[in-house]
Amino acid sequence: MSNKPARILTFKCNKCTKPVQVFLQKVSACSHIQPYQGICVCGEVRRHATGQKDAVESYLASEDGSWSHHH
């Protein structure tokens, strides 16, 4: 069994409730966080992350997309 995170996840858009796919973003080779991002057909940006709690909170709080993971 692989420990690799899924590359694509699907969620319901918070704005229009249609399905929106989020794609795994490339970050460092560590396993502290796996950030995802996608854009719904309505234009709403959808973000998600799994991993270390403080890294996930930091990612989700950075609404301008300038977030990056550092050690």
Secondary structure, DSSP 8 states (H G I E B T S, - for coil): ------SEEEEE-TTT--EEEEEE----SSSSEEEEEEE-TTS-EEEEEEESHHHHHHHHH-TTS------
